Amino acid sequence: MTAEIFVDADACPVKPEILKVAERHGLRVTLVANSGLRPSRDPMVRNIIVSAGFDAADDWIAENADKDDIVVTADVPLATRCVARGAHVTGPTGRVFDSTNIGMASAMRDLGQHLRETGESKGYNAAFTQRDRSAFLETLDRLCRRAKTGSG
Protein backbone atom coordinates (compact mmCIF):
# COMPACT_ATOMS: atom_id res chain seq x y z
CA MET A 1 0.00 0.00 0.00
CA THR A 2 1.30 3.44 -0.95
CA ALA A 3 1.81 6.09 1.68
CA GLU A 4 -0.66 8.95 1.80
CA ILE A 5 -0.54 12.46 3.28
CA PHE A 6 -3.35 13.42 5.66
CA VAL A 7 -3.78 17.11 6.43
CA ASP A 8 -5.61 18.65 9.37
CA ALA A 9 -6.73 21.33 6.94
CA ASP A 10 -8.96 23.82 8.76
CA ALA A 11 -6.16 26.18 9.82
CA CYS A 12 -3.22 24.72 7.90
CA PRO A 13 -1.01 27.50 6.47
CA VAL A 14 1.00 25.19 4.19
CA LYS A 15 -1.63 23.50 1.98
CA PRO A 16 -0.07 24.73 -1.30
CA GLU A 17 3.34 23.46 -0.22
CA ILE A 18 1.90 20.07 0.71
CA LEU A 19 0.27 19.71 -2.72
CA LYS A 20 3.52 20.65 -4.48
CA VAL A 21 5.68 18.18 -2.54
CA ALA A 22 3.07 15.41 -2.82
CA GLU A 23 2.90 15.84 -6.58
CA ARG A 24 6.69 15.61 -6.85
CA HIS A 25 6.61 12.33 -4.86
CA GLY A 26 3.46 10.94 -6.46
CA LEU A 27 1.61 10.71 -3.15
CA ARG A 28 -2.12 11.11 -2.58
CA VAL A 29 -3.23 13.96 -0.31
CA THR A 30 -6.36 13.90 1.85
CA LEU A 31 -7.42 17.28 3.22
CA VAL A 32 -9.75 16.88 6.20
CA ALA A 33 -11.77 19.84 7.50
CA ASN A 34 -14.95 20.88 9.29
CA SER A 35 -15.75 23.54 6.72
CA GLY A 36 -15.55 23.98 2.97
CA LEU A 37 -12.38 23.33 1.06
CA ARG A 38 -11.59 24.53 -2.43
CA PRO A 39 -12.17 21.59 -4.79
CA SER A 40 -9.21 20.26 -6.72
CA ARG A 41 -9.21 18.77 -10.19
CA ASP A 42 -6.17 16.70 -9.27
CA PRO A 43 -7.24 13.06 -8.87
CA MET A 44 -4.51 12.65 -6.23
CA VAL A 45 -6.21 15.20 -3.94
CA ARG A 46 -9.24 14.21 -1.89
CA ASN A 47 -11.32 16.55 0.29
CA ILE A 48 -13.12 15.14 3.32
CA ILE A 49 -15.62 17.40 5.06
CA VAL A 50 -16.56 16.09 8.50
CA SER A 51 -19.27 17.25 10.89
CA ALA A 52 -18.73 20.38 12.91
CA GLY A 53 -18.45 18.20 16.02
CA PHE A 54 -15.56 18.80 18.40
CA ASP A 55 -12.43 17.00 17.12
CA ALA A 56 -14.34 15.40 14.22
CA ALA A 57 -11.51 16.10 11.76
CA ASP A 58 -8.93 14.81 14.24
CA ASP A 59 -10.94 11.66 14.85
CA TRP A 60 -11.26 11.00 11.11
CA ILE A 61 -7.53 11.41 10.54
CA ALA A 62 -6.58 9.29 13.57
CA GLU A 63 -8.85 6.48 12.38
CA ASN A 64 -7.59 6.53 8.78
CA ALA A 65 -3.85 7.30 8.98
CA ASP A 66 -1.78 4.13 9.05
CA LYS A 67 1.84 3.12 9.44
CA ASP A 68 4.11 5.09 7.10
CA ASP A 69 1.41 7.59 6.15
CA ILE A 70 2.25 11.26 6.76
CA VAL A 71 0.09 13.51 8.93
CA VAL A 72 0.39 17.29 8.93
CA THR A 73 -1.09 18.87 12.05
CA ALA A 74 -0.31 21.43 14.73
CA ASP A 75 -2.63 19.57 17.13
CA VAL A 76 -0.52 17.67 19.69
CA PRO A 77 -3.28 15.26 20.83
CA LEU A 78 -3.87 14.28 17.18
CA ALA A 79 -0.13 13.93 16.65
CA THR A 80 0.03 11.62 19.68
CA ARG A 81 -2.68 9.37 18.26
CA CYS A 82 -1.05 9.23 14.82
CA VAL A 83 2.45 8.53 16.16
CA ALA A 84 0.94 5.60 18.08
CA ARG A 85 -0.36 4.23 14.75
CA GLY A 86 3.10 4.44 13.16
CA ALA A 87 2.49 7.52 11.02
CA HIS A 88 5.11 10.15 10.25
CA VAL A 89 3.84 13.39 11.82
CA THR A 90 4.94 16.98 11.29
CA GLY A 91 3.57 20.35 12.23
CA PRO A 92 3.30 23.19 9.71
CA THR A 93 6.56 24.67 11.01
CA GLY A 94 8.49 21.49 10.18
CA ARG A 95 8.52 20.19 13.74
CA VAL A 96 8.54 16.39 13.66
CA PHE A 97 6.53 14.48 16.25
CA ASP A 98 7.77 10.94 16.89
CA SER A 99 8.06 8.39 19.66
CA THR A 100 11.12 10.15 21.10
CA ASN A 101 9.48 13.54 21.63
CA ILE A 102 5.68 13.17 21.63
CA GLY A 103 5.51 12.69 25.41
CA MET A 104 7.36 15.96 26.03
CA ALA A 105 5.30 17.77 23.39
CA SER A 106 2.12 16.57 25.08
CA ALA A 107 3.36 17.61 28.53
CA MET A 108 4.34 21.06 27.25
CA ARG A 109 0.94 21.48 25.61
CA ASP A 110 -0.80 20.55 28.86
CA LEU A 111 1.40 22.97 30.83
CA GLY A 112 0.65 25.77 28.36
CA GLN A 113 -3.07 25.07 28.60
CA HIS A 114 -2.88 25.17 32.39
CA LEU A 115 -0.99 28.49 32.35
CA ARG A 116 -3.58 30.01 29.99
CA GLU A 117 -6.47 28.76 32.13
CA THR A 118 -4.94 30.25 35.29
CA GLY A 119 -4.15 33.56 33.58
CA GLU A 120 -0.38 33.11 33.91
CA SER A 121 0.03 33.19 30.14
CA LYS A 122 -1.84 34.99 27.39
CA GLY A 123 -1.19 32.09 24.99
CA TYR A 124 -0.27 34.09 21.91
CA ASN A 125 1.14 31.99 19.10
CA ALA A 126 4.25 33.12 17.29
CA ALA A 127 3.71 34.46 13.76
CA PHE A 128 4.20 31.96 10.94
CA THR A 129 7.41 32.94 9.10
CA GLN A 130 9.15 32.22 5.83
CA ARG A 131 11.72 30.27 7.86
CA ASP A 132 8.88 28.07 9.19
CA ARG A 133 7.65 27.48 5.63
CA SER A 134 11.14 26.55 4.47
CA ALA A 135 11.68 24.18 7.40
CA PHE A 136 8.31 22.57 6.69
CA LEU A 137 9.18 21.97 3.02
CA GLU A 138 12.47 20.33 3.98
CA THR A 139 10.80 18.15 6.63
CA LEU A 140 7.90 17.09 4.39
CA ASP A 141 10.25 16.14 1.56
CA ARG A 142 12.31 14.00 3.97
CA LEU A 143 9.19 12.35 5.41
CA CYS A 144 7.87 11.60 1.91
CA ARG A 145 11.10 9.81 1.02
CA ARG A 146 10.97 7.89 4.30
CA ALA A 147 7.29 6.95 3.89
CA LYS A 148 7.81 5.72 0.33
CA THR A 149 10.58 3.37 1.43
CA GLY A 150 8.69 2.26 4.54
CA SER A 151 11.55 3.22 6.84
CA GLY A 152 10.20 4.66 10.08
C-alpha positions as CSV (number, residue, x, y, z in Angstrom):
1,M,0.0,0.0,0.0
2,T,1.3,3.4,-0.9
3,A,1.8,6.1,1.7
4,E,-0.7,9.0,1.8
5,I,-0.5,12.5,3.3
6,F,-3.3,13.4,5.7
7,V,-3.8,17.1,6.4
8,D,-5.6,18.6,9.4
9,A,-6.7,21.3,6.9
10,D,-9.0,23.8,8.8
11,A,-6.2,26.2,9.8
12,C,-3.2,24.7,7.9
13,P,-1.0,27.5,6.5
14,V,1.0,25.2,4.2
15,K,-1.6,23.5,2.0
16,P,-0.1,24.7,-1.3
17,E,3.3,23.5,-0.2
18,I,1.9,20.1,0.7
19,L,0.3,19.7,-2.7
20,K,3.5,20.6,-4.5
21,V,5.7,18.2,-2.5
22,A,3.1,15.4,-2.8
23,E,2.9,15.8,-6.6
24,R,6.7,15.6,-6.8
25,H,6.6,12.3,-4.9
26,G,3.5,10.9,-6.5
27,L,1.6,10.7,-3.1
28,R,-2.1,11.1,-2.6
29,V,-3.2,14.0,-0.3
30,T,-6.4,13.9,1.9
31,L,-7.4,17.3,3.2
32,V,-9.8,16.9,6.2
33,A,-11.8,19.8,7.5
34,N,-14.9,20.9,9.3
35,S,-15.8,23.5,6.7
36,G,-15.5,24.0,3.0
37,L,-12.4,23.3,1.1
38,R,-11.6,24.5,-2.4
39,P,-12.2,21.6,-4.8
40,S,-9.2,20.3,-6.7
41,R,-9.2,18.8,-10.2
42,D,-6.2,16.7,-9.3
43,P,-7.2,13.1,-8.9
44,M,-4.5,12.6,-6.2
45,V,-6.2,15.2,-3.9
46,R,-9.2,14.2,-1.9
47,N,-11.3,16.5,0.3
48,I,-13.1,15.1,3.3
49,I,-15.6,17.4,5.1
50,V,-16.6,16.1,8.5
51,S,-19.3,17.2,10.9
52,A,-18.7,20.4,12.9
53,G,-18.4,18.2,16.0
54,F,-15.6,18.8,18.4
55,D,-12.4,17.0,17.1
56,A,-14.3,15.4,14.2
57,A,-11.5,16.1,11.8
58,D,-8.9,14.8,14.2
59,D,-10.9,11.7,14.9
60,W,-11.3,11.0,11.1
61,I,-7.5,11.4,10.5
62,A,-6.6,9.3,13.6
63,E,-8.9,6.5,12.4
64,N,-7.6,6.5,8.8
65,A,-3.8,7.3,9.0
66,D,-1.8,4.1,9.1
67,K,1.8,3.1,9.4
68,D,4.1,5.1,7.1
69,D,1.4,7.6,6.2
70,I,2.2,11.3,6.8
71,V,0.1,13.5,8.9
72,V,0.4,17.3,8.9
73,T,-1.1,18.9,12.1
74,A,-0.3,21.4,14.7
75,D,-2.6,19.6,17.1
76,V,-0.5,17.7,19.7
77,P,-3.3,15.3,20.8
78,L,-3.9,14.3,17.2
79,A,-0.1,13.9,16.6
80,T,0.0,11.6,19.7
81,R,-2.7,9.4,18.3
82,C,-1.0,9.2,14.8
83,V,2.5,8.5,16.2
84,A,0.9,5.6,18.1
85,R,-0.4,4.2,14.8
86,G,3.1,4.4,13.2
87,A,2.5,7.5,11.0
88,H,5.1,10.2,10.3
89,V,3.8,13.4,11.8
90,T,4.9,17.0,11.3
91,G,3.6,20.4,12.2
92,P,3.3,23.2,9.7
93,T,6.6,24.7,11.0
94,G,8.5,21.5,10.2
95,R,8.5,20.2,13.7
96,V,8.5,16.4,13.7
97,F,6.5,14.5,16.2
98,D,7.8,10.9,16.9
99,S,8.1,8.4,19.7
100,T,11.1,10.2,21.1
101,N,9.5,13.5,21.6
102,I,5.7,13.2,21.6
103,G,5.5,12.7,25.4
104,M,7.4,16.0,26.0
105,A,5.3,17.8,23.4
106,S,2.1,16.6,25.1
107,A,3.4,17.6,28.5
108,M,4.3,21.1,27.3
109,R,0.9,21.5,25.6
110,D,-0.8,20.6,28.9
111,L,1.4,23.0,30.8
112,G,0.7,25.8,28.4
113,Q,-3.1,25.1,28.6
114,H,-2.9,25.2,32.4
115,L,-1.0,28.5,32.3
116,R,-3.6,30.0,30.0
117,E,-6.5,28.8,32.1
118,T,-4.9,30.3,35.3
119,G,-4.1,33.6,33.6
120,E,-0.4,33.1,33.9
121,S,0.0,33.2,30.1
122,K,-1.8,35.0,27.4
123,G,-1.2,32.1,25.0
124,Y,-0.3,34.1,21.9
125,N,1.1,32.0,19.1
126,A,4.3,33.1,17.3
127,A,3.7,34.5,13.8
128,F,4.2,32.0,10.9
129,T,7.4,32.9,9.1
130,Q,9.1,32.2,5.8
131,R,11.7,30.3,7.9
132,D,8.9,28.1,9.2
133,R,7.6,27.5,5.6
134,S,11.1,26.6,4.5
135,A,11.7,24.2,7.4
136,F,8.3,22.6,6.7
137,L,9.2,22.0,3.0
138,E,12.5,20.3,4.0
139,T,10.8,18.1,6.6
140,L,7.9,17.1,4.4
141,D,10.3,16.1,1.6
142,R,12.3,14.0,4.0
143,L,9.2,12.3,5.4
144,C,7.9,11.6,1.9
145,R,11.1,9.8,1.0
146,R,11.0,7.9,4.3
147,A,7.3,7.0,3.9
148,K,7.8,5.7,0.3
149,T,10.6,3.4,1.4
150,G,8.7,2.3,4.5
151,S,11.5,3.2,6.8
152,G,10.2,4.7,10.1
